[in-house]
Amino acid sequence: MTQQPSPRFMPEAALRPWCAVLGSSAELLDLLPQGVDRWLGHSPVYPWGWVYGGRIAAQALQAAVLASPDGFAPSTFQCAFLRPARCELAREHLVERLADTKRRAVRAVRVEQEGQEVAHVTATLDAIPDGPGDGVDCVERVPEVELRAAREGLFREAPFQVGCFTRQLLQSRPGRTAALITLDQAPANARDAACLMAYAADDLPTDTARFLFGTESYLDGPATALWSMTATYAMHFSAAPVGRALLFHTRVKGILDSRATIEGMVVDVESGRVAALCLQQVMMRRRKAAQA
């Protein structure tokens, strides 16, 4: 069988059309029950053969949600990516119930494929407050420049469809990356919103790191390969879910020879409220140019 080309060396112009097959939000959140605390997840097939990391994170978080009481939504979420998952094969999501109280549930999720663990997720879910809610308090200053740019459409690239969201990079300050993410449909509730943000949040950290690491595109060889190692998302919700338009604002906290820590903030564009905080570690490795 002919080996599929690696996305690290696939021209970006050739890669972009395939990103549209990553799936809709409705398809993303659809897991097949396999018994008590076991769900099966699938992925569309695209040419490089590996599952997009955001899909793995989102479906693992959805499995934790399904194994929790109604009226609970994710408040913190940590995901470690252990090895690539092949997109033509299903993945098992095995949920372990670590703790349950009246106001909080803690779940661990093992994501396995062919008996090997490809990712491990720990999620804390809190009871959603009674009443309609009016958003959340900002735990950091909202980046007003980027928020205004998102509202006024000051973009530095054409829309880029990535599965269930469309991304547009904004004009931002050096050392930072800001993008407007528009979901294909508004989340039905805070639980769906958390899963969709976990999906989308895997896209920006690697972009931020590769820009600062001195390569315009990690898809062109010789290139810098960027591997997501761990990701932590602190979700902050009220009873009212976030809307479709989200501002992702990321910056590098520190770069070493081979690792970077990316800090991110997700802001609901309509209200200007912080919806989530993200922290992702990225490992960068120099690779040789692709063989002709």
N, C-alpha and C positions, 0 to 999 in steps of 0.2 A: 504493500500500500504506500502511495506517495505521501510523504510527510507534509503537513500543512505548513505554510510559511510562518515564521515567527513575527508577531506584531511589532517587535522591537526594530525590525528592519523593513517593515512594509511601508511604502510611501504613504504619507498622511492623506494625500488626495484619494488614494485607493482605499484607505481604512475608513474614511468618514461615511461613505454610503452604507457600510455594513453596520455601523453603530445604530442605525434605525431599527435593526432586527433584535435589539436587546429586550424588547417586550414592553407591553403596556402596563400601567399600574395595576389594573384589574387582574391581569395574568400573573404579574409578579407576586401578588398576595394570595394566590390560589395554591394552597398546599393540599395534598391528598392524605387523608387520615389512614394510618396503618395500625391502629390499636391505641392503647392507652399511652399518651405522651410520646407518640411516634408519628411523624409526618414525612411525606415524600415530596421533594421539590425537583422541578425540571427547569431546563434552560433552553432557549432557542439555540440552534447550531449556527455558528459563524466561523469564518475560514481558519482562524488561528487555533481553534480547538479547545480553548480554555474558557471557563466561566468568568464573567466580569465580577470582581470582588465585591462590588456594591450589592449585587444580586445575592451573593452568599450571605452577606451581613443582614440584608433586609429580610430574607426568608428565615434566617435563624431567629431574628428578633420576632418575626411573625409567629414562629412556633412557640416562643416564650409567651407571647400574648395569648395564643390559643389555649395554653396550659395554665392560664391565670383566671381569676374571677372576672366576671363582667363588671365594668365600672372602674377597672384598674388600667393605667396607662404607663408606659415606660418613663422613668425619671433619670436613670443612668444605664449606660450600655457600654460594654467593653467587648471587643472582638479581636482575636489573634488569628491571622491567616498563617496556616502551617505549611500548606503545599497547594499547587494548582489543582483545580478540579476540571475534569473533561466535560464539555458541554453536552455531548451526546449521551451521557450516562446520568441516571437519576441520583439524587443525594438523599440520604436519610438524615432526619433531624431528631435526635434523641434528647428529650427534655428530662432534667432532674430537678425535682422540687426541693430547693435548699431550705426555704423558710416561708412561713405563712403567718401573718397577723391580720387584725381587722383592717389595718391601713396600708400594709406593705406585703409584697410577695417577691421572693428572690428565686430566679431560675437560672440553671446552667444548661447550655445546649451544645451537644457534640454534633458536628456535621461530618458525616462519613460517606465515603464513596469506595466501593469495592473493599470494605473492611478497613480502610485507612482513614484516619481523622484528617480532614482538610481545613477545618476551622473550629475554634472553640469560643463560645459566647457566654458571657455572664450578664444578666439583665436584672435590674431592680424596677419593680412596677409599684406605683403608689395609687391609692384611691383618688379618683378625680373629685375635686371639691364640688359640693352641692351648689346649685345656682348657675346662671349663665356665665359668670366670670367676665373679666374685662382685660384679659391678657396677663402678662407677667411683668414684673419690675426688671429693668435692665440691670444685669450684674456687671456689665461693662458699658462704657460710653458707646452708643451707637455710632458707627462711622458715618457721619453726616455727609461727607463728600461723596462716598460711594452710594449712599442711599439716594441722594439727590440725582446722581448720575443714572441710577437704575430707573428712577421715576421719569427722568427727562430723556432717556434713551441715548446716553453718551457712550456708545459701544465702540470697541476697537476691533471687532471681528463680526462676520456674518453669523446668523443663528446656526448653531450646531446641535442637531438632534441626537441625543444619546438615550435610546430606549424610551422610557416613560417621561423624560424631561427634555426641554430645549435649553441650551446654555448659550449665553452671550457674555464674553469677557468685557469688563468695563475699563475705562481709563482709570488707573490707580497709581498710587505712589510707588517709587522704587522699592524693591524688596517685598512687595505684597502682591497678591492676586485677588481680584474681586470679580464676581460673576453674578449675573442674574439667572436664576434657575426657575423656569416655568414648568410646572407639572402638567401632564396631559389632562388631569382632572383634579378638582379640589378634593382634599382628603375628607372622607365621610365623618371622621372622628379623630380624636387625639391619638388613638392606637394606630390607625392607618398613617397618620401624619408622621409618627415616629419611624415607622418602617420605611416610608418613602424618603425621609431625610437621611436615614442610614444608607439607603441606596445611592442617593445623589452625592452624599458627602465623601464618597470614595473617589470622586472624579477630580476635585480641585487640589488636594495635597500634592499629588505627584506633579501636576502642572507647576505649582509654586516652586517645588524643589528643582525641577529641571530647568526652569528659567534662571534660577539663582546659581545653578551649578554650571552654567555657561554653555548649555546646548539648546538650540532653538527648538529642536524636536527630537525626542528620544526614539522616534521611529526611523530616523535616517542614520545609517552607519557611516563611519564609526560613531557609536552613540553611547549614551549613558543609560544603563538599564536601571529603572527605579522599582524597588520591590516594597510593597506595603508590608510592614511587620506587625504592628499592633495599632489599634484605633480605639479611642475612648470618646464617646459622645455623651455629654451631660444634657439630657432633655429637660426643658422647663415648660410646662403646659398649664393652662387653666382649663376649665370645662369647654371653652370655645376653641375649636381647632384652628390651626393656621390656614392661610389661604393658599392659592396656587403659586403666587410669585414670591420667591425667597431670594434674599441677597446672601451669598456666600462670600465671606471676607476672610482671607487666610494670610498668614505671615510666618516666616521662619524664625523660630525662637533661637536656634543655634545650629550651625553647620560644622561638622567635624570632617575628617578625611573621608568617611564612608557613610555617615548617618546624618540625618536631619530630623528635627522635631518641628512639626508644623502645627501651629495654633490656628483655629478657625472659629468663626462666629456666624451663626445663621440668624438672619433678621427677617421677620415678616414685613414685606415692603409696604403693604397697605397701612399697618398700624405702627411700624417702626419699632416694634418690640422684639427683644431677643427671644428666639425660639429654641436655640440649642447652642452649646459650646462644644467644640471638637478639638481633640488632640490626637495627632497621628505621627507615629515614628516611621520614617522611610529610610531604607538602606539603598545606597547608590553604589553601583559597581561598574568600573570601566570595562567595556567589552571590545573585542577586536571587530574590525569591519566584517560585514557579511561576505562570505565567499562568493565569487562570481559564478 
